[in-house]
């Protein structure tokens, strides 16, 4: 990242991205991490890894915001964009499926409001 790209992004977000990009493939799909990091909208959010998925928060400390969809690598090699905190009955839980990591990132990014990001230093209560 360049200093220009980092403008307004909290240092904790930058450090967490560096950590995620260094994770081995057994923890997170490196192509997924790189594709998400390459997207300016997602790069400005706080990244989290859980069970092989890449999740995002609009704040830097727990409790995390629960309003950003997550990226999952599927067993068939494709990628799912899922709103984890939506119930299955809402019809909004599955945001889409993509063949490649960059396509999944684009799908997720397009679903985010323009005014989201960068993440705020603090908790979801500070949003």
C-alpha positions in Angstrom: 0.0 0.0 0.0 1.1 3.5 -0.6 0.8 6.3 1.8 -1.9 7.9 -0.4 -3.9 4.7 -0.2 -3.5 4.6 3.6 -4.9 8.1 4.1 -7.5 7.9 6.8 -7.1 4.2 7.5 -6.3 3.4 11.1 -3.0 1.8 11.8 -4.6 -1.2 13.4 -6.4 -1.9 10.1 -3.2 -1.7 8.1 -1.4 -4.0 10.6 -4.2 -6.5 10.6 -4.1 -6.6 6.8 -0.4 -7.2 6.9 -1.0 -10.1 9.3 -3.7 -11.7 7.1 -1.6 -11.4 3.9 1.2 -13.3 5.7 -1.1 -16.2 6.8 -0.4 -19.6 5.3 -2.9 -21.1 2.8 -4.2 -23.5 5.5 -5.6 -20.5 7.4 -7.0 -18.4 4.5 -7.0 -18.7 0.8 -4.1 -16.3 -0.3 -5.9 -15.4 -3.5 -8.9 -14.3 -1.5 -6.9 -12.3 0.9 -4.9 -10.6 -1.9 -8.1 -9.8 -3.9 -9.8 -8.3 -0.9 -6.8 -6.2 0.0 -6.5 -4.9 -3.6 -10.1 -3.5 -3.3 -9.9 0.0 -1.7 -13.3 -0.3 0.0 -12.5 -3.6 1.7 -8.9 -2.6 2.4 -10.2 0.3 4.6 -12.3 -2.1 6.7 -10.9 -4.2 9.6 -10.3 -7.8 8.3 -10.9 -10.9 10.4 -10.4 -14.6 9.7 -12.7 -17.3 11.0 -12.9 -20.9 9.9 -11.2 -20.1 6.6 -13.6 -17.2 5.8 -12.6 -13.5 5.4 -14.8 -11.2 7.4 -14.9 -7.5 7.8 -15.8 -5.0 10.5 -16.4 -1.2 10.2 -14.7 -0.9 13.6 -11.3 -2.0 15.0 -12.3 -3.6 18.3 -15.0 -6.0 19.5 -17.9 -6.0 19.5 -17.4 -6.0 15.7 -20.0 -4.5 13.4 -22.1 -7.3 12.0 -23.2 -5.6 8.8 -20.5 -6.4 6.3 -20.9 -9.6 4.3 -18.1 -12.3 4.5 -16.2 -14.2 1.9 -16.0 -17.9 1.9 -14.1 -20.4 -0.4 -16.4 -23.2 -1.3 -15.5 -26.9 -1.6 -16.1 -26.6 -5.3 -13.4 -23.9 -5.6 -15.8 -21.1 -6.1 -16.5 -18.3 -3.6 -19.6 -17.3 -1.6 -20.5 -13.9 -0.3 -22.6 -14.4 2.8 -24.3 -12.0 5.3 -23.6 -14.1 8.4 -25.9 -12.2 10.7 -29.0 -12.5 8.5 -31.4 -15.3 9.2 -32.1 -17.7 6.4 -35.7 -16.6 6.3 -34.8 -13.0 5.4 -33.8 -14.0 1.9 -30.7 -11.7 2.2 -28.2 -14.2 3.8 -26.6 -15.4 0.5 -25.4 -12.3 -1.4 -24.0 -14.4 -4.3 -21.5 -16.9 -5.6 -18.5 -16.1 -7.8 -16.1 -18.3 -9.8 -13.0 -16.3 -8.8 -11.8 -14.4 -5.7 -11.7 -11.1 -7.6 -15.3 -11.6 -8.7 -16.4 -12.4 -5.2 -14.6 -9.3 -3.9 -16.3 -7.1 -6.6 -19.7 -8.6 -5.6 -19.2 -7.8 -2.0 -17.8 -4.4 -2.6 -20.7 -3.5 -4.9 -23.1 -4.4 -2.0 -21.6 -1.9 0.4 -22.9 1.6 0.9 -20.5 4.3 -0.5 -20.1 5.9 2.9 -18.8 2.8 4.6 -15.1 3.0 5.5 -12.6 3.5 6.6 -13.1 1.5 9.8 -13.4 3.6 13.0 -11.1 3.1 15.9 -13.4 1.7 18.5 -16.3 -0.7 18.7 -19.6 -1.1 16.9 -21.1 1.2 19.6 -18.9 4.0 18.2 -20.4 3.8 14.6 
